[in-house]
């Protein structure tokens, strides 16, 4: 008996008795698209006019049915030449086309969907359930028919399976968390982030599981990776929950059983560098609150500055160019600021600075020094540095 396996997740491939029909499918883009559509609507008869609109959207033809018949005939012939059984995969009925329901085959998207539906009722994680979760999540090799040209009919269906995958992964993580199986959570999160690198929940669950297993250094690496993804690829600050998780990571290894000499030594060793203090935005906000308390109590002056890079032409700066320029700008600030100053990356193209115990004129001189230092180091003349300076209190 002929064994037919069809894969649509991450790729479109038809296997017949272990042999791939990919060469046949690659010979006709329209033919491949037609097969994908009929397979995904395998329980429906698609009217000729509707199928023509799917394959030739917005196009007009004096004889659309003839064009469609020619395409179907060619695909049947090509598939039949590869395998006689496969040549009967498209059937015609009363001016409509459909996938041959009598053709014995397995289709990954429907197996995946059914398995996820059954797992949605899982209340606990045991060995049998874990095996099913593993099977379902491993079946998802990527978004629907990766490599297609983003046909409109494909987008919503692809989003549905993508969401179903993430929902199933979230459930598996919740059940594993109840069992304190953090190794299992780490494994699922890493795989899920290969599918959706920007999923906030997966980043948070992975970092938390790493902290729970005393792998704070790995959690910090993951945090850096998540923040860089948002800055360099999305052009935006990471979600607030990810920013705030930084504090949880750095506190994870702290011990309460230290004497004052040990604490003093630890504090002295924690900041061996000169220049401004560079920190994540979550820490920057805490420092701001602390300095504001001192500001109110002692009346010390403090200014907030924003330093920004932009394109002289007004065009969007390429992410890699911007990232390199921001590193150059950070070096310029480190060399121009004092130890009491604090710096954080506020957005992909902006740094925020806290300048305590300065006047407006002194602060402006510092920012001009940063500007001059940056222009000396930066070789890209198309970039412009601008800044704003103001007191921390709105006057």
Secondary structure, 3 states (H helix, E strand, C coil): CCCEEEECECCCEEEECCEECHHHHHCCHHHHHHHHHHHHCCCCCEEHHHHHHHHCCCCCCCCHHHHHHHHHHHHHHHHHHHCCCHHHCEEEECCEEEECCCCCEEEHHHHHHHHHHHHCCCCCCCHHHHHHHHHHHHHCCCCECCCCCCCHHHHHHHHHHHHHHHHHHHHHHHHHHHCCCHHHHHHHHHHHHHHCCCCHHHHHHHHHHHHHCCCHHHHHHHHHHHHHHHHHHHCCCCCHHHHHHHHHHHHCCCCCCCCHHHHHHHHHHCCCCCCCEECCHHHHHHHHHHHHHHHHHHCCCEEEEEEEEEECCCCCCCHHHHHHHHHHHHHHHHHHCCCCCEEEEEECCEEEEEEECCCHHHHHHHHHHHHHHHHHHCCCCCEEEEEEEEECCCC
